[in-house]
């Protein structure tokens, strides 16, 4: 599921394809709660609104949005859980 060209570590993956706002972000928050500080969550989503949501969520929560990209109509995010 993780794009081969990206070299970021992934500790947990979330397939949020087909989910719409706010479920994409809610599922990501739940996944972040299940991993340790400093670990990375990889999310793939199809909701275009998730681009704005993930950026804002990272700013407000203290989690680090390591990367985001669009590939073939899907949105890919790498979030590092805050300490």
C-alpha positions as CSV (number, residue, x, y, z in Angstrom):
1,X,0.0,0.0,0.0
2,X,2.9,2.4,0.7
3,X,4.2,4.0,-2.5
4,X,7.6,2.4,-3.3
5,X,9.3,5.7,-4.1
6,X,8.9,7.1,-0.6
7,X,11.7,6.2,1.9
8,X,9.9,7.3,5.1
9,X,9.6,4.7,7.8
10,X,6.1,3.3,8.4
11,X,5.1,1.8,11.7
12,X,1.3,1.7,11.1
13,X,-0.8,1.9,8.0
14,X,-4.4,3.1,7.6
15,X,-6.5,2.5,4.4
16,X,-9.1,5.3,4.5
17,X,-10.1,5.0,0.9
18,X,-13.8,5.5,0.4
19,X,-14.3,7.4,3.7
20,X,-15.4,11.0,3.7
21,X,-14.9,13.8,6.1
22,X,-14.8,13.5,9.1
23,X,-14.3,9.8,9.1
24,X,-10.8,9.9,7.4
25,X,-9.4,12.1,10.2
26,X,-11.2,10.3,13.0
27,X,-9.7,6.9,11.9
28,X,-6.3,8.6,11.6
29,X,-6.7,9.9,15.2
30,X,-7.6,6.4,16.4
31,X,-4.6,4.9,14.6
32,X,-2.3,7.5,16.2
33,X,-3.6,6.6,19.6
34,X,-2.5,3.0,19.0
35,X,1.1,3.7,18.2
36,X,4.1,5.0,20.3
37,X,5.4,8.6,20.3
38,X,7.9,9.1,17.4
39,X,6.4,6.3,15.3
40,X,5.0,7.0,11.8
41,X,1.4,6.5,10.6
42,X,0.9,6.2,6.8
43,X,-2.6,7.0,5.6
44,X,-4.0,6.6,2.1
45,X,-7.4,8.4,1.4
46,X,-9.6,9.4,-1.5
47,X,-11.3,12.4,0.2
48,X,-9.9,15.5,-1.4
49,X,-10.8,17.5,1.7
50,X,-8.4,15.4,3.7
51,X,-5.5,17.5,2.3
52,X,-6.7,20.6,4.3
53,X,-7.8,18.4,7.2
54,X,-4.5,16.7,7.7
55,X,-2.5,19.9,7.4
56,X,-4.6,21.7,10.0
57,X,-4.8,18.6,12.3
58,X,-1.0,18.4,12.4
59,X,-0.7,22.2,13.2
60,X,-3.2,21.9,16.0
61,X,-2.2,18.5,17.5
62,X,1.5,18.8,17.5
63,X,1.9,15.7,15.4
64,X,4.3,16.2,12.5
65,X,3.1,15.9,8.9
66,X,6.3,14.4,7.4
67,X,5.0,14.3,3.8
68,X,1.8,14.4,1.8
69,X,1.3,13.7,-1.9
70,X,-1.4,13.0,-4.4
71,X,-0.9,9.9,-6.6
72,X,-3.5,8.6,-9.1
73,X,-6.4,10.4,-7.4
74,X,-5.4,9.2,-3.9
75,X,-3.9,11.2,-1.1
76,X,-1.0,9.8,0.9
77,X,0.1,11.1,4.3
78,X,2.9,10.3,6.7
79,X,2.3,11.5,10.2
80,X,4.8,11.2,13.1
81,X,3.2,10.9,16.5
82,X,4.2,13.7,18.9
83,X,6.1,13.0,22.1
